[in-house]
Amino acid sequence: MIFLTDKCLQELRQRFPDYELEYVHPTPWGFVDRVVRFYIPGVSRNIYYQYRTDGLLTGIVELRFEGDSIRYPREINLMNELYQTLSFMMALFDESIKTHERTNG
């Protein structure tokens, strides 16, 4: 699991400057369920990439859309792993998502 410090968030903004980042603060009773969302430029805010921790403190990267998700099948526990995974998923899905949005509005 990556502890999402201000420094980490700044690094993510620098690494993915075209994406709007939203940090969802952890619940008041603990440090689980930390979430960073990466909104795809020019696409509905209902579709986004998300890094989060689960109740077992496992780092997870997902593509979230309309109530469903595609989860990357490995735990993400280092910033370099997060960069690589997000870059891979963005390269794989972004163009198809943007084409779908243009076609279907």
Backbone as a printed PyTorch tensor [residue, N CA C, xyz], in Angstrom:
tensor([[[  0.8420,  -1.1770,   0.0000],
         [  0.0000,   0.0000,   0.0000],
         [  0.8810,   1.2330,   0.0000]],

        [[  0.4440,   2.2380,  -0.7270],
         [  1.1480,   3.5120,  -0.7760],
         [  0.4360,   4.4820,   0.1510]],

        [[  1.1720,   5.0950,   1.0560],
         [  0.5840,   6.1470,   1.8760],
         [  0.5220,   7.4040,   1.0160]],

        [[ -0.6490,   7.9220,   0.8120],
         [ -0.8650,   9.0380,  -0.1120],
         [ -0.5780,  10.3690,   0.5800]],

        [[  0.6860,  10.6950,   0.6340],
         [  1.1140,  11.9540,   1.2310],
         [  0.9740,  13.0710,   0.2010]],

        [[  1.1280,  14.3130,   0.6570],
         [  1.1030,  15.4460,  -0.2650],
         [  2.1810,  15.2970,  -1.3300]],

        [[  3.3380,  14.7900,  -0.9460],
         [  4.4290,  14.5880,  -1.9050],
         [  4.0260,  13.5710,  -2.9780]],

        [[  3.4000,  12.4850,  -2.5700],
         [  2.9420,  11.4690,  -3.5350],
         [  1.9220,  12.0550,  -4.5040]],

        [[  0.9770,  12.8160,  -3.9670],
         [ -0.0450,  13.4210,  -4.8320],
         [  0.5830,  14.3930,  -5.8210]],

        [[  1.5790,  15.1750,  -5.3640],
         [  2.2730,  16.1000,  -6.2560],
         [  3.0020,  15.3420,  -7.3580]],

        [[  3.6640,  14.2420,  -7.0030],
         [  4.3560,  13.4180,  -7.9950],
         [  3.3710,  12.8580,  -9.0190]],

        [[  2.2000,  12.4260,  -8.5560],
         [  1.1910,  11.8930,  -9.4700],
         [  0.6870,  12.9820, -10.4130]],

        [[  0.4830,  14.1810,  -9.8990],
         [  0.0440,  15.2950, -10.7620],
         [  1.1020,  15.6190, -11.8170]],

        [[  2.3670,  15.5570, -11.4310],
         [  3.4500,  15.8250, -12.3840],
         [  3.5670,  14.6980, -13.4060]],

        [[  3.3680,  13.4890, -12.9650],
         [  3.5180,  12.3300, -13.8490],
         [  2.3650,  12.2190, -14.8560]],

        [[  1.1610,  12.6310, -14.4270],
         [ -0.0340,  12.5440, -15.2730],
         [ -0.7030,  13.9190, -15.3690]],

        [[ -0.0350,  14.8790, -16.0110],
         [ -0.5250,  16.2590, -16.0150],
         [ -1.8310,  16.4690, -16.7840]],

        [[ -2.1710,  15.5830, -17.7020],
         [ -3.3990,  15.7590, -18.4870],
         [ -4.6400,  15.2700, -17.7590]],

        [[ -4.4490,  14.5820, -16.6560],
         [ -5.5650,  14.0060, -15.9050],
         [ -5.8570,  14.8640, -14.6830]],

        [[ -7.1340,  15.0690, -14.4250],
         [ -7.5270,  15.7420, -13.1880],
         [ -7.4900,  14.7100, -12.0660]],

        [[ -6.8050,  15.0450, -10.9910],
         [ -6.7190,  14.1430,  -9.8540],
         [ -7.6380,  14.6100,  -8.7390]],

        [[ -8.2900,  13.6620,  -8.1060],
         [ -9.1210,  13.9520,  -6.9510],
         [ -8.7120,  12.9930,  -5.8390]],

        [[ -8.3440,  13.5470,  -4.6960],
         [ -8.0020,  12.7340,  -3.5370],
         [ -9.2170,  12.6690,  -2.6320]],

        [[ -9.6780,  11.4690,  -2.3650],
         [-10.8070,  11.2640,  -1.4690],
         [-10.2210,  10.9100,  -0.1150]],

        [[-10.4490,  11.7730,   0.8500],
         [ -9.8360,  11.6130,   2.1720],
         [-10.3190,  10.3380,   2.8510]],

        [[ -9.4620,   9.7600,   3.6630],
         [ -9.8570,   8.5490,   4.3780],
         [-10.9710,   8.8390,   5.3830]],

        [[-11.6150,   7.7880,   5.7650],
         [-12.6890,   7.9110,   6.7480],
         [-12.1130,   8.3860,   8.0790]],

        [[-12.9020,   9.0750,   8.8810],
         [-12.4040,   9.6010,  10.1490],
         [-11.9440,   8.5310,  11.1340]],

        [[-12.4290,   7.3060,  11.0060],
         [-12.1160,   6.2800,  12.0000],
         [-10.9260,   5.4120,  11.6150]],

        [[-10.2600,   5.7270,  10.5390],
         [ -9.1020,   4.9140,  10.1840],
         [ -8.4350,   5.4100,   8.9280]],

        [[ -7.3940,   4.7140,   8.5410],
         [ -6.6270,   5.1480,   7.3720],
         [ -6.8380,   4.2330,   6.1780]],

        [[ -7.8930,   3.4250,   6.2030],
         [ -8.1870,   2.5730,   5.0560],
         [ -9.0620,   3.3300,   4.0600]],

        [[ -9.2250,   2.7360,   2.9120],
         [-10.0530,   3.3090,   1.8540],
         [ -9.5450,   4.6680,   1.3730]],

        [[ -8.2450,   4.8110,   1.2680],
         [ -7.6710,   6.0100,   0.6480],
         [ -7.8660,   5.8620,  -0.8580]],

        [[ -8.2430,   6.9510,  -1.5130],
         [ -8.5850,   6.8690,  -2.9300],
         [ -8.0160,   8.0780,  -3.6690]],

        [[ -7.4200,   7.8300,  -4.8340],
         [ -7.0820,   8.8900,  -5.7770],
         [ -7.7490,   8.5240,  -7.0880]],

        [[ -8.5100,   9.4700,  -7.6310],
         [ -9.1720,   9.2710,  -8.9220],
         [ -8.4490,  10.0850,  -9.9850]],

        [[ -8.3450,   9.5070, -11.1690],
         [ -7.7090,  10.1420, -12.3200],
         [ -8.7740,  10.2620, -13.3980]],

        [[ -9.2660,  11.4700, -13.6230],
         [-10.3240,  11.6810, -14.6100],
         [ -9.7060,  11.8520, -15.9900]],

        [[-10.2470,  11.1470, -16.9400],
         [ -9.7370,  11.1370, -18.3100],
         [-10.1650,  12.4310, -18.9950]],

        [[ -9.2260,  13.1640, -19.5940],
         [ -9.5840,  14.4350, -20.2310],
         [-10.5890,  14.2410, -21.3670]],

        [[-11.6180,  15.0910, -21.3780],
         [-12.6100,  15.0710, -22.4430],
         [-13.6350,  13.9570, -22.3380]],

        [[-13.6910,  13.3010, -21.1860],
         [-14.5840,  12.1530, -21.0010],
         [-15.4540,  12.4030, -19.7720]],

        [[-16.6470,  11.8440, -19.7750],
         [-17.5620,  11.9520, -18.6470],
         [-16.8610,  11.5980, -17.3330]],

        [[-17.2210,  12.2990, -16.2750],
         [-16.6210,  12.0180, -14.9650],
         [-17.1360,  10.7060, -14.3660]],

        [[-18.0060,  10.0170, -15.0780],
         [-18.4650,   8.7030, -14.6350],
         [-17.4720,   7.5990, -14.9930]],

        [[-16.4280,   7.9690, -15.7380],
         [-15.4050,   7.0080, -16.1560],
         [-14.0620,   7.5490, -15.6910]],

        [[-13.3440,   6.7730, -14.8830],
         [-12.0680,   7.2460, -14.3440],
         [-11.2330,   6.0680, -13.8510]],

        [[ -9.9340,   6.3380, -13.7020],
         [ -9.0300,   5.3770, -13.0860],
         [ -8.9810,   5.6900, -11.6000]],

        [[ -8.7360,   4.6510, -10.8090],
         [ -8.7400,   4.8590,  -9.3760],
         [ -7.6750,   3.9960,  -8.7200]],

        [[ -6.8990,   4.6200,  -7.8450],
         [ -6.0200,   3.8640,  -6.9500],
         [ -6.6650,   3.9360,  -5.5790]],

        [[ -6.7840,   2.7800,  -4.9260],
         [ -7.3740,   2.7690,  -3.5940],
         [ -6.7520,   1.6590,  -2.7700]],

        [[ -6.9410,   1.7760,  -1.4770],
         [ -6.5690,   0.6990,  -0.5800],
         [ -7.8410,   0.0510,  -0.0800]],

        [[ -7.7720,  -1.2410,   0.0960],
         [ -8.9430,  -1.9390,   0.6240],
         [ -8.7920,  -2.1380,   2.1270]],

        [[ -9.7190,  -2.8150,   2.7300],
         [ -9.6970,  -3.0370,   4.1650],
         [ -8.4960,  -3.8380,   4.6500]],

        [[ -7.8200,  -4.5180,   3.7440],
         [ -6.6280,  -5.2930,   4.0970],
         [ -5.3540,  -4.5120,   3.8040]],

        [[ -5.5020,  -3.2220,   3.4750],
         [ -4.3860,  -2.3270,   3.1610],
         [ -3.6360,  -2.7490,   1.9110]],

        [[ -4.3580,  -3.3090,   0.9720],
         [ -3.8120,  -3.7030,  -0.3160],
         [ -4.0650,  -2.5790,  -1.3120]],

        [[ -3.0430,  -2.1900,  -2.0650],
         [ -3.2060,  -1.1670,  -3.0960],
         [ -3.7950,  -1.7640,  -4.3540]],

        [[ -4.8280,  -1.0990,  -4.9040],
         [ -5.5640,  -1.6070,  -6.0570],
         [ -5.7060,  -0.4890,  -7.0860]],

        [[ -5.5200,  -0.8230,  -8.3690],
         [ -5.7970,   0.1170,  -9.4580],
         [ -6.9660,  -0.4380, -10.2610]],

        [[ -7.9460,   0.4490, -10.5340],
         [ -9.1400,   0.0490, -11.2790],
         [ -9.4830,   1.1060, -12.3200]],

        [[-10.1500,   0.6650, -13.3720],
         [-10.8480,   1.5590, -14.2880],
         [-12.3070,   1.4650, -13.8850]],

        [[-12.8940,   2.5740, -13.4610],
         [-14.2750,   2.5870, -12.9700],
         [-15.1760,   3.2210, -14.0230]],

        [[-16.3270,   2.5980, -14.2680],
         [-17.2620,   3.1380, -15.2480],
         [-18.6660,   2.6590, -14.9350]],

        [[-19.5660,   3.6030, -14.8320],
         [-20.9970,   3.3380, -14.6860],
         [-21.2990,   2.2190, -13.6940]],

        [[-20.6680,   2.2460, -12.5360],
         [-20.9450,   1.2730, -11.4890],
         [-20.1650,  -0.0220, -11.5840]],

        [[-19.4130,  -0.2170, -12.6510],
         [-18.5980,  -1.4180, -12.8170],
         [-17.1280,  -1.0340, -12.7350]],

        [[-16.2620,  -2.0340, -12.7310],
         [-14.8320,  -1.7370, -12.7390],
         [-14.0520,  -2.8750, -13.3690]],

        [[-12.8770,  -2.4990, -13.8660],
         [-11.8780,  -3.4570, -14.3340],
         [-10.7010,  -3.2780, -13.3880]],

        [[-10.3420,  -4.3300, -12.6960],
         [ -9.2700,  -4.2570, -11.7000],
         [ -7.9920,  -4.8640, -12.2550]],

        [[ -6.8840,  -4.1460, -12.0730],
         [ -5.5790,  -4.6960, -12.4110],
         [ -5.3070,  -5.8490, -11.4430]],

        [[ -4.8250,  -7.0000, -11.9280],
         [ -4.8080,  -8.2120, -11.1050],
         [ -3.6820,  -8.3210, -10.0750]],

        [[ -2.8860,  -7.2830,  -9.8720],
         [ -1.8010,  -7.3720,  -8.8870],
         [ -1.9220,  -6.2630,  -7.8540]],

        [[ -1.3580,  -6.5300,  -6.6670],
         [ -1.2980,  -5.5030,  -5.6370],
         [ -0.3090,  -4.4240,  -6.0550]],

        [[ -0.6300,  -3.1860,  -5.7160],
         [  0.2240,  -2.0490,  -6.0280],
         [  0.6920,  -1.4620,  -4.7050]],

        [[  1.9890,  -1.5750,  -4.4250],
         [  2.5000,  -1.1470,  -3.1300],
         [  3.6390,  -0.1380,  -3.2020]],

        [[  4.0990,   0.1880,  -4.3980],
         [  5.1800,   1.1510,  -4.5780],
         [  4.7730,   2.1810,  -5.6250]],

        [[  5.2980,   3.3850,  -5.5050],
         [  4.9470,   4.4400,  -6.4670],
         [  5.3150,   4.0250,  -7.8870]],

        [[  6.4590,   3.3860,  -8.0830],
         [  6.8540,   2.9650,  -9.4210],
         [  5.8480,   1.9690, -10.0030]],

        [[  5.3370,   1.0630,  -9.1680],
         [  4.3140,   0.1180,  -9.6200],
         [  3.0370,   0.8600, -10.0110]],

        [[  2.6860,   1.8940,  -9.2570],
         [  1.4960,   2.6850,  -9.5690],
         [  1.6690,   3.4100, -10.8930]],

        [[  2.8380,   4.0330, -11.1170],
         [  3.1080,   4.7070, -12.3930],
         [  2.9840,   3.7320, -13.5620]],

        [[  3.6310,   2.5920, -13.4270],
         [  3.6370,   1.6100, -14.5170],
         [  2.2350,   1.0810, -14.7980]],

        [[  1.4990,   0.7740, -13.7560],
         [  0.1620,   0.2140, -13.9220],
         [ -0.7890,   1.2250, -14.5380]],

        [[ -0.7900,   2.4460, -14.0180],
         [ -1.6620,   3.4810, -14.5900],
         [ -1.2930,   3.7650, -16.0380]],

        [[ -0.0050,   3.8760, -16.3260],
         [  0.4380,   4.1340, -17.7040],
         [ -0.0200,   3.0180, -18.6290]],

        [[  0.1060,   1.7740, -18.1900],
         [ -0.3280,   0.6260, -18.9760],
         [ -1.8280,   0.6910, -19.2410]],

        [[ -2.6200,   0.9030, -18.1920],
         [ -4.0710,   0.9270, -18.3550],
         [ -4.5180,   2.1090, -19.2050]],

        [[ -3.8920,   3.2620, -19.0190],
         [ -4.2480,   4.4410, -19.8090],
         [ -3.9430,   4.2030, -21.2850]],

        [[ -2.7880,   3.6020, -21.5750],
         [ -2.4320,   3.2970, -22.9670],
         [ -3.3910,   2.2750, -23.5680]],

        [[ -3.8450,   1.3510, -22.7600],
         [ -4.7280,   0.2950, -23.2290],
         [ -6.1550,   0.7820, -23.4730]],

        [[ -6.6830,   1.6410, -22.5830],
         [ -8.1080,   1.9620, -22.6110],
         [ -8.4750,   3.3740, -23.0820]],

        [[ -7.6140,   4.3520, -22.9080],
         [ -8.0150,   5.7490, -23.1420],
         [ -8.6030,   6.0040, -24.5270]],

        [[ -7.9310,   5.5600, -25.5560],
         [ -8.3960,   5.8760, -26.9090],
         [ -9.7650,   5.2460, -27.1850]],

        [[ -9.9710,   4.0210, -26.7340],
         [-11.2760,   3.3710, -26.9120],
         [-12.3670,   4.1070, -26.1460]],

        [[-12.0520,   4.5540, -24.9460],
         [-13.0250,   5.2940, -24.1390],
         [-13.3770,   6.6070, -24.8190]],

        [[-12.3670,   7.3250, -25.2980],
         [-12.6140,   8.6130, -25.9640],
         [-13.4170,   8.4190, -27.2490]],

        [[-13.1130,   7.3770, -28.0120],
         [-13.8680,   7.0800, -29.2330],
         [-15.3110,   6.7630, -28.8960]],

        [[-15.5280,   5.9690, -27.8760],
         [-16.8830,   5.6270, -27.4400],
         [-17.6460,   6.8780, -27.0150]],

        [[-17.0070,   7.7660, -26.2790],
         [-17.6560,   9.0040, -25.8230],
         [-18.0260,   9.8930, -27.0190]],

        [[-17.1250,   9.9950, -28.0050],
         [-17.4070,  10.8220, -29.1950],
         [-18.5770,  10.2470, -29.9870]],

        [[-18.6000,   8.9300, -30.1040],
         [-19.6200,   8.2620, -30.8960],
         [-20.9850,   8.2620, -30.2220]],

        [[-20.9820,   8.0530, -28.9130],
         [-22.2470,   7.8990, -28.1890],
         [-22.6250,   9.1020, -27.3290]],

        [[-21.7860,  10.1190, -27.3490],
         [-22.0820,  11.3610, -26.6250],
         [-22.0940,  11.1950, -25.1790]]])
